[in-house]
Amino acid sequence: MASLEQTWGHERLVASAYDFAVHNPLVRRIGAFALWGLDARLLMDYIARLRETTAGSRVLDVPCGGGLAFASLQPNHALDYVAFDFSPVMLERAQQSAQQLGLKGIQFQQGDVGALPYEAQQFDLCQCYNGLHCFPDPQKAIQEMARVLKVGGTLRTTLVVKGAGTRYDAMICLFQWRGWFGPTCTRAALEGWLKDANLKLTDHQQSGALWMFEAVKQTPTP
Ligand SMILES: C[S@@+](CC[C@H](N)C(=O)[O-])C[C@H]1O[C@@H](n2cnc3c(N)ncnc32)[C@H](O)[C@@H]1O
């Protein structure tokens, strides 16, 4: 089966089909519930928290995919926004989407979340929607996102976790075999990684197999 790199980096059909599905409200709602028992309205409400972000904030959206997260912004948003993804296909779709929505001031950057090309403490908010279960090394991704966050900055994330039910775990195995998912993790493992990365869990909820959480970067202990 295809590797993660092959799937997300080069399989235009997979990337395009996924992106079409998440941007279409009806397909998204039916698909999310059928696959993961998720109420997609909760996911979209969660993503829409972006609108409450203070003007001038620096935001990292990784992985941006085809631009699901910034679709909740108004054209006159005043954020310093970086949309980052491994996949050139996704970035192309995200750029088209930003253009259609009339969103200006979004920078697009291709790269690997495991080696973010930024200095430490650059961002006020890091959004990571539906990415951690696709990354080859989710713990490394958490470390990198924590590194580039300012102290007091927020990591806002959603992911499919292991251990939410036999049916969902079987689906995760199928997606891993197909090369769509990486190793992913349980909630308990992730909570440990957050602690190790000096991130304090401040808010969370679960719908089906999707865990949604916010964590705030703490002052490093001397
Ligand atoms: C399921 S999609 C989620 C995209 C978007 N956040 C959304 O919710 O629609 C997973 C994304 O992770 C990206 N990705 C996979 N591995 C990556 C990596 N190592 N670094 C950055 N992005 C990666 C893929 O290209 C894909 O766009």
The ligand as an SDF file (V2000), in Angstrom:
LIG
                    3D

 27 29  0  0  0  0  0  0  0  0999 V2000
   -6.9170   14.7410    6.7130 C   0  0  0  0  0  0  0  0  0  0  0  0
   -6.0860   16.0870    6.0010 S   0  0  0  0  0  0  0  0  0  0  0  0
   -6.5690   17.4540    7.0590 C   0  0  0  0  0  0  0  0  0  0  0  0
   -6.4720   18.7800    6.3740 C   0  0  0  0  0  0  0  0  0  0  0  0
   -7.2310   19.9470    7.0230 C   0  0  0  0  0  0  0  0  0  0  0  0
   -6.6600   20.3490    8.2880 N   0  0  0  0  0  0  0  0  0  0  0  0
   -8.6750   19.6010    7.1750 C   0  0  0  0  0  0  0  0  0  0  0  0
   -9.1450   19.4060    8.3220 O   0  0  0  0  0  0  0  0  0  0  0  0
   -9.3650   19.5190    6.1550 O   0  0  0  0  0  0  0  0  0  0  0  0
   -4.4380   15.7400    6.5210 C   0  0  0  0  0  0  0  0  0  0  0  0
   -3.4230   16.6890    5.9560 C   0  0  0  0  0  0  0  0  0  0  0  0
   -2.1560   16.4330    6.5780 O   0  0  0  0  0  0  0  0  0  0  0  0
   -1.1440   16.7380    5.6430 C   0  0  0  0  0  0  0  0  0  0  0  0
    0.1090   16.1050    6.0680 N   0  0  0  0  0  0  0  0  0  0  0  0
    0.3890   14.7820    6.1470 C   0  0  0  0  0  0  0  0  0  0  0  0
    1.6340   14.5990    6.6100 N   0  0  0  0  0  0  0  0  0  0  0  0
    2.1620   15.8370    6.8400 C   0  0  0  0  0  0  0  0  0  0  0  0
    3.4080   16.3050    7.3310 C   0  0  0  0  0  0  0  0  0  0  0  0
    4.3750   15.4530    7.6850 N   0  0  0  0  0  0  0  0  0  0  0  0
    3.5990   17.6390    7.4410 N   0  0  0  0  0  0  0  0  0  0  0  0
    2.6260   18.5200    7.0810 C   0  0  0  0  0  0  0  0  0  0  0  0
    1.4070   18.1240    6.6140 N   0  0  0  0  0  0  0  0  0  0  0  0
    1.1770   16.8030    6.4900 C   0  0  0  0  0  0  0  0  0  0  0  0
   -1.7150   16.1870    4.3440 C   0  0  0  0  0  0  0  0  0  0  0  0
   -1.0770   16.7220    3.2160 O   0  0  0  0  0  0  0  0  0  0  0  0
   -3.1800   16.5930    4.4700 C   0  0  0  0  0  0  0  0  0  0  0  0
   -3.4050   17.8530    3.8800 O   0  0  0  0  0  0  0  0  0  0  0  0
  1  2  1  0
  2  3  1  0
  2 10  1  0
  3  4  1  0
  4  5  1  0
  5  6  1  0
  5  7  1  0
  7  8  2  0
  7  9  1  0
 10 11  1  0
 11 12  1  0
 11 26  1  0
 12 13  1  0
 13 14  1  0
 13 24  1  0
 14 15  1  0
 14 23  1  0
 15 16  2  0
 16 17  1  0
 17 18  1  0
 17 23  2  0
 18 19  1  0
 18 20  2  0
 20 21  1  0
 21 22  2  0
 22 23  1  0
 24 25  1  0
 24 26  1  0
 26 27  1  0
M  CHG  2   2   1   9  -1
M  END
$$$$
